[in-house]
């Protein structure tokens, strides 16, 4: 008896269903469900969703950054990221400066009459 290898069509479906998500403004997310012919790349998905993607703009699949030439698999979620407007390290330093060192972090919940840091 000869064993049957999986057919080429089963290994590579003719069409891929993928989701393309982006956030044009903070607090708003737009999702597009697309049927793309296989094999398709991230750039193909962004073009099919009619999104203005520029070279060098960050994109990813399921939260992991990738480049536009990455091949897609069925069920992938392609995400187009907006550029950061504020450096996260700078924002944290500014919040810490506004809150004050004694009222945040490890020292926020001190017992009465206890030593600093306990």
C-alpha positions, 0 to 999 in steps of 0.5 A: 500500500502506498501512502498518500502525501497531502495534496498541493491544494490542501497545503496551500489554499487558493484564497486566504482570509485575513484581517487588516486593522489600523487606527487612524486616530487614537481610540478608533480601530477600523477592521477590514476582512479580506479574501486574497489570492494565495500566496499574498504578502502584507503589502498585498493586504494593505493595498487591498484594504486601500490603506495609505502605507508608506515605505518605512511605516511599521506594520505587523502580524498579531502584534509582531512587527514584520516587513511588507514582504512577509507571506500571510497565512489564513486567519492572520491579523495584519496591523498598520501602526501609527508613528509614536507622537511621544517617546514612552520614556519621556512620558513616564518621566514627566508623569513621575515628575508631576506625581512626585517621588513620594506618592508613586512607585514602591513608596505609595502605600507606606504603613504609618510610622514605618521607615522609608521603603518599607 
